[in-house]
Amino acid sequence: MDHRSPLESLFGVMGSLPHGHDKPVKQAVYNAVALFLLFLCGAAALCLYMILEPFMKPLMWALLVL
């Protein structure tokens, strides 16, 4: 079985990079993907807060009484 990264095709396109530059480029791509996922999770958390905002006071009371 060949265990290849899902980004191997992207890295294959960048095959024209000078020798020794492949590792920093891979790290930059991984950082960009991680930042995108972090932004996506932050946006989802903000949307969830906006949806639950009318219920925040009762939820806080429920947590306090629990």
PDB file of N, CA, C and O in Angstrom:
ATOM      1  N   MET A   1       0.830  -1.181   0.000  1.00  0.00           N
ATOM      2  CA  MET A   1       0.000   0.000   0.000  1.00  0.00           C
ATOM      3  C   MET A   1       0.876   1.246   0.000  1.00  0.00           C
ATOM      4  O   MET A   1       1.893   1.319   0.690  1.00  0.00           O
ATOM      5  N   ASP A   2       0.464   2.192  -0.770  1.00  0.00           N
ATOM      6  CA  ASP A   2       1.213   3.437  -0.855  1.00  0.00           C
ATOM      7  C   ASP A   2       0.502   4.487  -0.006  1.00  0.00           C
ATOM      8  O   ASP A   2      -0.599   4.922  -0.343  1.00  0.00           O
ATOM      9  N   HIS A   3       1.126   4.888   1.082  1.00  0.00           N
ATOM     10  CA  HIS A   3       0.543   5.889   1.961  1.00  0.00           C
ATOM     11  C   HIS A   3       1.109   7.248   1.571  1.00  0.00           C
ATOM     12  O   HIS A   3       2.222   7.609   1.954  1.00  0.00           O
ATOM     13  N   ARG A   4       0.321   7.993   0.804  1.00  0.00           N
ATOM     14  CA  ARG A   4       0.762   9.301   0.341  1.00  0.00           C
ATOM     15  C   ARG A   4      -0.128  10.374   0.954  1.00  0.00           C
ATOM     16  O   ARG A   4      -1.299  10.142   1.251  1.00  0.00           O
ATOM     17  N   SER A   5       0.443  11.522   1.131  1.00  0.00           N
ATOM     18  CA  SER A   5      -0.287  12.661   1.654  1.00  0.00           C
ATOM     19  C   SER A   5      -1.298  13.144   0.622  1.00  0.00           C
ATOM     20  O   SER A   5      -1.031  13.072  -0.578  1.00  0.00           O
ATOM     21  N   PRO A   6      -2.460  13.637   1.068  1.00  0.00           N
ATOM     22  CA  PRO A   6      -3.439  14.162   0.109  1.00  0.00           C
ATOM     23  C   PRO A   6      -2.911  15.364  -0.670  1.00  0.00           C
ATOM     24  O   PRO A   6      -3.441  15.708  -1.726  1.00  0.00           O
ATOM     25  N   LEU A   7      -1.882  15.988  -0.152  1.00  0.00           N
ATOM     26  CA  LEU A   7      -1.332  17.162  -0.822  1.00  0.00           C
ATOM     27  C   LEU A   7      -0.167  16.816  -1.750  1.00  0.00           C
ATOM     28  O   LEU A   7       0.481  17.718  -2.282  1.00  0.00           O
ATOM     29  N   GLU A   8       0.109  15.524  -1.952  1.00  0.00           N
ATOM     30  CA  GLU A   8       1.226  15.121  -2.802  1.00  0.00           C
ATOM     31  C   GLU A   8       1.057  15.619  -4.233  1.00  0.00           C
ATOM     32  O   GLU A   8       2.043  15.979  -4.878  1.00  0.00           O
ATOM     33  N   SER A   9      -0.183  15.647  -4.745  1.00  0.00           N
ATOM     34  CA  SER A   9      -0.387  16.134  -6.107  1.00  0.00           C
ATOM     35  C   SER A   9      -0.043  17.612  -6.199  1.00  0.00           C
ATOM     36  O   SER A   9       0.506  18.066  -7.203  1.00  0.00           O
ATOM     37  N   LEU A  10      -0.366  18.367  -5.147  1.00  0.00           N
ATOM     38  CA  LEU A  10      -0.015  19.786  -5.124  1.00  0.00           C
ATOM     39  C   LEU A  10       1.494  19.949  -5.077  1.00  0.00           C
ATOM     40  O   LEU A  10       2.050  20.810  -5.758  1.00  0.00           O
ATOM     41  N   PHE A  11       2.155  19.129  -4.280  1.00  0.00           N
ATOM     42  CA  PHE A  11       3.599  19.218  -4.180  1.00  0.00           C
ATOM     43  C   PHE A  11       4.276  18.740  -5.461  1.00  0.00           C
ATOM     44  O   PHE A  11       5.379  19.180  -5.784  1.00  0.00           O
ATOM     45  N   GLY A  12       3.616  17.839  -6.193  1.00  0.00           N
ATOM     46  CA  GLY A  12       4.148  17.377  -7.474  1.00  0.00           C
ATOM     47  C   GLY A  12       4.162  18.491  -8.509  1.00  0.00           C
ATOM     48  O   GLY A  12       5.062  18.556  -9.347  1.00  0.00           O
ATOM     49  N   VAL A  13       3.171  19.362  -8.450  1.00  0.00           N
ATOM     50  CA  VAL A  13       3.114  20.500  -9.362  1.00  0.00           C
ATOM     51  C   VAL A  13       4.263  21.451  -9.073  1.00  0.00           C
ATOM     52  O   VAL A  13       4.789  22.097  -9.980  1.00  0.00           O
ATOM     53  N   MET A  14       4.649  21.535  -7.812  1.00  0.00           N
ATOM     54  CA  MET A  14       5.733  22.435  -7.430  1.00  0.00           C
ATOM     55  C   MET A  14       7.095  21.765  -7.584  1.00  0.00           C
ATOM     56  O   MET A  14       8.047  22.140  -6.899  1.00  0.00           O
ATOM     57  N   GLY A  15       7.198  20.797  -8.457  1.00  0.00           N
ATOM     58  CA  GLY A  15       8.440  20.061  -8.652  1.00  0.00           C
ATOM     59  C   GLY A  15       9.556  20.891  -9.239  1.00  0.00           C
ATOM     60  O   GLY A  15      10.714  20.474  -9.213  1.00  0.00           O
ATOM     61  N   SER A  16       9.240  22.043  -9.760  1.00  0.00           N
ATOM     62  CA  SER A  16      10.260  22.883 -10.373  1.00  0.00           C
ATOM     63  C   SER A  16      10.975  23.767  -9.356  1.00  0.00           C
ATOM     64  O   SER A  16      11.764  24.634  -9.732  1.00  0.00           O
ATOM     65  N   LEU A  17      10.703  23.551  -8.074  1.00  0.00           N
ATOM     66  CA  LEU A  17      11.374  24.334  -7.045  1.00  0.00           C
ATOM     67  C   LEU A  17      12.841  23.932  -6.956  1.00  0.00           C
ATOM     68  O   LEU A  17      13.179  22.774  -7.201  1.00  0.00           O
ATOM     69  N   PRO A  18      13.703  24.862  -6.614  1.00  0.00           N
ATOM     70  CA  PRO A  18      15.114  24.515  -6.428  1.00  0.00           C
ATOM     71  C   PRO A  18      15.279  23.514  -5.292  1.00  0.00           C
ATOM     72  O   PRO A  18      14.461  23.460  -4.374  1.00  0.00           O
ATOM     73  N   HIS A  19      16.331  22.735  -5.363  1.00  0.00           N
ATOM     74  CA  HIS A  19      16.593  21.706  -4.367  1.00  0.00           C
ATOM     75  C   HIS A  19      16.751  22.347  -2.988  1.00  0.00           C
ATOM     76  O   HIS A  19      17.482  23.324  -2.832  1.00  0.00           O
ATOM     77  N   GLY A  20      16.069  21.798  -2.005  1.00  0.00           N
ATOM     78  CA  GLY A  20      16.156  22.297  -0.646  1.00  0.00           C
ATOM     79  C   GLY A  20      15.028  23.242  -0.273  1.00  0.00           C
ATOM     80  O   GLY A  20      14.897  23.617   0.892  1.00  0.00           O
ATOM     81  N   HIS A  21      14.218  23.630  -1.237  1.00  0.00           N
ATOM     82  CA  HIS A  21      13.118  24.547  -0.960  1.00  0.00           C
ATOM     83  C   HIS A  21      11.798  23.817  -0.774  1.00  0.00           C
ATOM     84  O   HIS A  21      10.790  24.444  -0.448  1.00  0.00           O
ATOM     85  N   ASP A  22      11.784  22.511  -0.975  1.00  0.00           N
ATOM     86  CA  ASP A  22      10.523  21.783  -0.888  1.00  0.00           C
ATOM     87  C   ASP A  22       9.992  21.711   0.547  1.00  0.00           C
ATOM     88  O   ASP A  22       8.784  21.806   0.764  1.00  0.00           O
ATOM     89  N   LYS A  23      10.876  21.544   1.514  1.00  0.00           N
ATOM     90  CA  LYS A  23      10.425  21.445   2.900  1.00  0.00           C
ATOM     91  C   LYS A  23       9.800  22.755   3.396  1.00  0.00           C
ATOM     92  O   LYS A  23       8.731  22.703   4.004  1.00  0.00           O
ATOM     93  N   PRO A  24      10.409  23.922   3.170  1.00  0.00           N
ATOM     94  CA  PRO A  24       9.751  25.166   3.600  1.00  0.00           C
ATOM     95  C   PRO A  24       8.425  25.427   2.884  1.00  0.00           C
ATOM     96  O   PRO A  24       7.501  25.985   3.475  1.00  0.00           O
ATOM     97  N   VAL A  25       8.330  25.026   1.618  1.00  0.00           N
ATOM     98  CA  VAL A  25       7.078  25.223   0.887  1.00  0.00           C
ATOM     99  C   VAL A  25       5.989  24.311   1.460  1.00  0.00           C
ATOM    100  O   VAL A  25       4.847  24.739   1.621  1.00  0.00           O
ATOM    101  N   LYS A  26       6.334  23.068   1.767  1.00  0.00           N
ATOM    102  CA  LYS A  26       5.367  22.161   2.391  1.00  0.00           C
ATOM    103  C   LYS A  26       4.906  22.719   3.732  1.00  0.00           C
ATOM    104  O   LYS A  26       3.716  22.678   4.045  1.00  0.00           O
ATOM    105  N   GLN A  27       5.832  23.237   4.519  1.00  0.00           N
ATOM    106  CA  GLN A  27       5.479  23.804   5.817  1.00  0.00           C
ATOM    107  C   GLN A  27       4.566  25.009   5.639  1.00  0.00           C
ATOM    108  O   GLN A  27       3.629  25.192   6.416  1.00  0.00           O
ATOM    109  N   ALA A  28       4.823  25.830   4.631  1.00  0.00           N
ATOM    110  CA  ALA A  28       3.969  26.997   4.378  1.00  0.00           C
ATOM    111  C   ALA A  28       2.558  26.570   3.970  1.00  0.00           C
ATOM    112  O   ALA A  28       1.579  27.190   4.385  1.00  0.00           O
ATOM    113  N   VAL A  29       2.450  25.515   3.160  1.00  0.00           N
ATOM    114  CA  VAL A  29       1.134  25.028   2.750  1.00  0.00           C
ATOM    115  C   VAL A  29       0.387  24.479   3.961  1.00  0.00           C
ATOM    116  O   VAL A  29      -0.804  24.746   4.124  1.00  0.00           O
ATOM    117  N   TYR A  30       1.066  23.721   4.803  1.00  0.00           N
ATOM    118  CA  TYR A  30       0.426  23.190   6.002  1.00  0.00           C
ATOM    119  C   TYR A  30      -0.023  24.330   6.927  1.00  0.00           C
ATOM    120  O   TYR A  30      -1.105  24.265   7.512  1.00  0.00           O
ATOM    121  N   ASN A  31       0.796  25.359   7.058  1.00  0.00           N
ATOM    122  CA  ASN A  31       0.418  26.504   7.888  1.00  0.00           C
ATOM    123  C   ASN A  31      -0.796  27.222   7.312  1.00  0.00           C
ATOM    124  O   ASN A  31      -1.684  27.635   8.058  1.00  0.00           O
ATOM    125  N   ALA A  32      -0.841  27.371   6.002  1.00  0.00           N
ATOM    126  CA  ALA A  32      -1.973  28.039   5.358  1.00  0.00           C
ATOM    127  C   ALA A  32      -3.260  27.236   5.571  1.00  0.00           C
ATOM    128  O   ALA A  32      -4.310  27.815   5.850  1.00  0.00           O
ATOM    129  N   VAL A  33      -3.185  25.923   5.442  1.00  0.00           N
ATOM    130  CA  VAL A  33      -4.359  25.079   5.663  1.00  0.00           C
ATOM    131  C   VAL A  33      -4.802  25.159   7.122  1.00  0.00           C
ATOM    132  O   VAL A  33      -5.998  25.230   7.406  1.00  0.00           O
ATOM    133  N   ALA A  34      -3.845  25.150   8.044  1.00  0.00           N
ATOM    134  CA  ALA A  34      -4.181  25.236   9.468  1.00  0.00           C
ATOM    135  C   ALA A  34      -4.831  26.579   9.791  1.00  0.00           C
ATOM    136  O   ALA A  34      -5.801  26.624  10.548  1.00  0.00           O
ATOM    137  N   LEU A  35      -4.319  27.662   9.235  1.00  0.00           N
ATOM    138  CA  LEU A  35      -4.921  28.972   9.469  1.00  0.00           C
ATOM    139  C   LEU A  35      -6.325  29.048   8.883  1.00  0.00           C
ATOM    140  O   LEU A  35      -7.218  29.641   9.490  1.00  0.00           O
ATOM    141  N   PHE A  36      -6.528  28.458   7.716  1.00  0.00           N
ATOM    142  CA  PHE A  36      -7.851  28.446   7.108  1.00  0.00           C
ATOM    143  C   PHE A  36      -8.840  27.685   7.987  1.00  0.00           C
ATOM    144  O   PHE A  36      -9.964  28.141   8.195  1.00  0.00           O
ATOM    145  N   LEU A  37      -8.425  26.527   8.505  1.00  0.00           N
ATOM    146  CA  LEU A  37      -9.303  25.747   9.378  1.00  0.00           C
ATOM    147  C   LEU A  37      -9.582  26.483  10.687  1.00  0.00           C
ATOM    148  O   LEU A  37     -10.692  26.415  11.215  1.00  0.00           O
ATOM    149  N   LEU A  38      -8.572  27.187  11.213  1.00  0.00           N
ATOM    150  CA  LEU A  38      -8.766  27.976  12.424  1.00  0.00           C
ATOM    151  C   LEU A  38      -9.764  29.099  12.177  1.00  0.00           C
ATOM    152  O   LEU A  38     -10.628  29.358  13.016  1.00  0.00           O
ATOM    153  N   PHE A  39      -9.652  29.763  11.041  1.00  0.00           N
ATOM    154  CA  PHE A  39     -10.595  30.822  10.675  1.00  0.00           C
ATOM    155  C   PHE A  39     -11.999  30.252  10.514  1.00  0.00           C
ATOM    156  O   PHE A  39     -12.977  30.857  10.953  1.00  0.00           O
ATOM    157  N   LEU A  40     -12.092  29.091   9.886  1.00  0.00           N
ATOM    158  CA  LEU A  40     -13.392  28.453   9.681  1.00  0.00           C
ATOM    159  C   LEU A  40     -14.044  28.087  11.018  1.00  0.00           C
ATOM    160  O   LEU A  40     -15.244  28.297  11.199  1.00  0.00           O
ATOM    161  N   CYS A  41     -13.269  27.547  11.947  1.00  0.00           N
ATOM    162  CA  CYS A  41     -13.794  27.210  13.270  1.00  0.00           C
ATOM    163  C   CYS A  41     -14.204  28.469  14.033  1.00  0.00           C
ATOM    164  O   CYS A  41     -15.220  28.467  14.728  1.00  0.00           O
ATOM    165  N   GLY A  42     -13.427  29.536  13.909  1.00  0.00           N
ATOM    166  CA  GLY A  42     -13.779  30.795  14.561  1.00  0.00           C
ATOM    167  C   GLY A  42     -15.076  31.371  14.011  1.00  0.00           C
ATOM    168  O   GLY A  42     -15.915  31.861  14.767  1.00  0.00           O
ATOM    169  N   ALA A  43     -15.240  31.310  12.680  1.00  0.00           N
ATOM    170  CA  ALA A  43     -16.469  31.803  12.062  1.00  0.00           C
ATOM    171  C   ALA A  43     -17.666  30.962  12.500  1.00  0.00           C
ATOM    172  O   ALA A  43     -18.746  31.500  12.743  1.00  0.00           O
ATOM    173  N   ALA A  44     -17.479  29.652  12.603  1.00  0.00           N
ATOM    174  CA  ALA A  44     -18.566  28.780  13.058  1.00  0.00           C
ATOM    175  C   ALA A  44     -18.927  29.083  14.508  1.00  0.00           C
ATOM    176  O   ALA A  44     -20.105  29.084  14.865  1.00  0.00           O
ATOM    177  N   ALA A  45     -17.925  29.339  15.344  1.00  0.00           N
ATOM    178  CA  ALA A  45     -18.188  29.671  16.750  1.00  0.00           C
ATOM    179  C   ALA A  45     -18.932  31.002  16.854  1.00  0.00           C
ATOM    180  O   ALA A  45     -19.837  31.139  17.678  1.00  0.00           O
ATOM    181  N   LEU A  46     -18.565  31.972  16.036  1.00  0.00           N
ATOM    182  CA  LEU A  46     -19.256  33.257  16.036  1.00  0.00           C
ATOM    183  C   LEU A  46     -20.706  33.100  15.597  1.00  0.00           C
ATOM    184  O   LEU A  46     -21.606  33.690  16.196  1.00  0.00           O
ATOM    185  N   CYS A  47     -20.933  32.313  14.563  1.00  0.00           N
ATOM    186  CA  CYS A  47     -22.309  32.063  14.107  1.00  0.00           C
ATOM    187  C   CYS A  47     -23.122  31.346  15.180  1.00  0.00           C
ATOM    188  O   CYS A  47     -24.291  31.667  15.391  1.00  0.00           O
ATOM    189  N   LEU A  48     -22.518  30.389  15.850  1.00  0.00           N
ATOM    190  CA  LEU A  48     -23.208  29.677  16.926  1.00  0.00           C
ATOM    191  C   LEU A  48     -23.557  30.626  18.058  1.00  0.00           C
ATOM    192  O   LEU A  48     -24.649  30.544  18.620  1.00  0.00           O
ATOM    193  N   TYR A  49     -22.643  31.526  18.400  1.00  0.00           N
ATOM    194  CA  TYR A  49     -22.926  32.501  19.446  1.00  0.00           C
ATOM    195  C   TYR A  49     -24.077  33.415  19.037  1.00  0.00           C
ATOM    196  O   TYR A  49     -24.948  33.724  19.849  1.00  0.00           O
ATOM    197  N   MET A  50     -24.078  33.848  17.773  1.00  0.00           N
ATOM    198  CA  MET A  50     -25.149  34.734  17.304  1.00  0.00           C
ATOM    199  C   MET A  50     -26.503  34.029  17.350  1.00  0.00           C
ATOM    200  O   MET A  50     -27.523  34.656  17.636  1.00  0.00           O
ATOM    201  N   ILE A  51     -26.514  32.731  17.070  1.00  0.00           N
ATOM    202  CA  ILE A  51     -27.764  31.967  17.130  1.00  0.00           C
ATOM    203  C   ILE A  51     -28.219  31.797  18.574  1.00  0.00           C
ATOM    204  O   ILE A  51     -29.410  31.919  18.863  1.00  0.00           O
ATOM    205  N   LEU A  52     -27.301  31.520  19.472  1.00  0.00           N
ATOM    206  CA  LEU A  52     -27.649  31.262  20.874  1.00  0.00           C
ATOM    207  C   LEU A  52     -27.713  32.513  21.738  1.00  0.00           C
ATOM    208  O   LEU A  52     -28.016  32.415  22.928  1.00  0.00           O
ATOM    209  N   GLU A  53     -27.438  33.688  21.176  1.00  0.00           N
ATOM    210  CA  GLU A  53     -27.403  34.913  21.965  1.00  0.00           C
ATOM    211  C   GLU A  53     -28.708  35.187  22.725  1.00  0.00           C
ATOM    212  O   GLU A  53     -28.644  35.587  23.888  1.00  0.00           O
ATOM    213  N   PRO A  54     -29.877  34.991  22.130  1.00  0.00           N
ATOM    214  CA  PRO A  54     -31.106  35.238  22.906  1.00  0.00           C
ATOM    215  C   PRO A  54     -31.279  34.282  24.090  1.00  0.00           C
ATOM    216  O   PRO A  54     -32.011  34.585  25.031  1.00  0.00           O
ATOM    217  N   PHE A  55     -30.621  33.156  24.043  1.00  0.00           N
ATOM    218  CA  PHE A  55     -30.772  32.154  25.094  1.00  0.00           C
ATOM    219  C   PHE A  55     -29.622  32.168  26.100  1.00  0.00           C
ATOM    220  O   PHE A  55     -29.585  31.330  27.000  1.00  0.00           O
ATOM    221  N   MET A  56     -28.681  33.109  25.961  1.00  0.00           N
ATOM    222  CA  MET A  56     -27.499  33.122  26.822  1.00  0.00           C
ATOM    223  C   MET A  56     -27.853  33.324  28.294  1.00  0.00           C
ATOM    224  O   MET A  56     -27.323  32.624  29.157  1.00  0.00           O
ATOM    225  N   LYS A  57     -28.746  34.277  28.590  1.00  0.00           N
ATOM    226  CA  LYS A  57     -29.086  34.547  29.982  1.00  0.00           C
ATOM    227  C   LYS A  57     -29.745  33.327  30.642  1.00  0.00           C
ATOM    228  O   LYS A  57     -29.337  32.948  31.739  1.00  0.00           O
ATOM    229  N   PRO A  58     -30.747  32.701  30.014  1.00  0.00           N
ATOM    230  CA  PRO A  58     -31.301  31.487  30.640  1.00  0.00           C
ATOM    231  C   PRO A  58     -30.287  30.350  30.747  1.00  0.00           C
ATOM    232  O   PRO A  58     -30.299  29.602  31.724  1.00  0.00           O
ATOM    233  N   LEU A  59     -29.421  30.217  29.764  1.00  0.00           N
ATOM    234  CA  LEU A  59     -28.402  29.163  29.828  1.00  0.00           C
ATOM    235  C   LEU A  59     -27.429  29.407  30.980  1.00  0.00           C
ATOM    236  O   LEU A  59     -27.038  28.471  31.677  1.00  0.00           O
ATOM    237  N   MET A  60     -27.042  30.662  31.175  1.00  0.00           N
ATOM    238  CA  MET A  60     -26.143  30.973  32.292  1.00  0.00           C
ATOM    239  C   MET A  60     -26.815  30.697  33.636  1.00  0.00           C
ATOM    240  O   MET A  60     -26.169  30.184  34.550  1.00  0.00           O
ATOM    241  N   TRP A  61     -28.110  31.031  33.771  1.00  0.00           N
ATOM    242  CA  TRP A  61     -28.830  30.727  34.990  1.00  0.00           C
ATOM    243  C   TRP A  61     -28.920  29.217  35.202  1.00  0.00           C
ATOM    244  O   TRP A  61     -28.776  28.738  36.327  1.00  0.00           O
ATOM    245  N   ALA A  62     -29.156  28.473  34.132  1.00  0.00           N
ATOM    246  CA  ALA A  62     -29.231  27.025  34.244  1.00  0.00           C
ATOM    247  C   ALA A  62     -27.900  26.448  34.699  1.00  0.00           C
ATOM    248  O   ALA A  62     -27.871  25.524  35.512  1.00  0.00           O
ATOM    249  N   LEU A  63     -26.802  26.980  34.185  1.00  0.00           N
ATOM    250  CA  LEU A  63     -25.477  26.510  34.631  1.00  0.00           C
ATOM    251  C   LEU A  63     -25.219  26.886  36.081  1.00  0.00           C
ATOM    252  O   LEU A  63     -24.612  26.120  36.828  1.00  0.00           O
ATOM    253  N   LEU A  64     -25.682  28.070  36.479  1.00  0.00           N
ATOM    254  CA  LEU A  64     -25.473  28.517  37.842  1.00  0.00           C
ATOM    255  C   LEU A  64     -26.255  27.669  38.838  1.00  0.00           C
ATOM    256  O   LEU A  64     -25.747  27.335  39.908  1.00  0.00           O
ATOM    257  N   VAL A  65     -27.487  27.322  38.484  1.00  0.00           N
ATOM    258  CA  VAL A  65     -28.347  26.540  39.374  1.00  0.00           C
ATOM    259  C   VAL A  65     -27.907  25.075  39.412  1.00  0.00           C
ATOM    260  O   VAL A  65     -28.075  24.406  40.432  1.00  0.00           O
ATOM    261  N   LEU A  66     -27.360  24.588  38.339  1.00  0.00           N
ATOM    262  CA  LEU A  66     -26.934  23.183  38.248  1.00  0.00           C
ATOM    263  C   LEU A  66     -25.887  22.934  39.264  1.00  0.00           C
ATOM    264  O   LEU A  66     -25.382  21.816  39.368  1.00  0.00           O
TER     265      LEU A  66
END
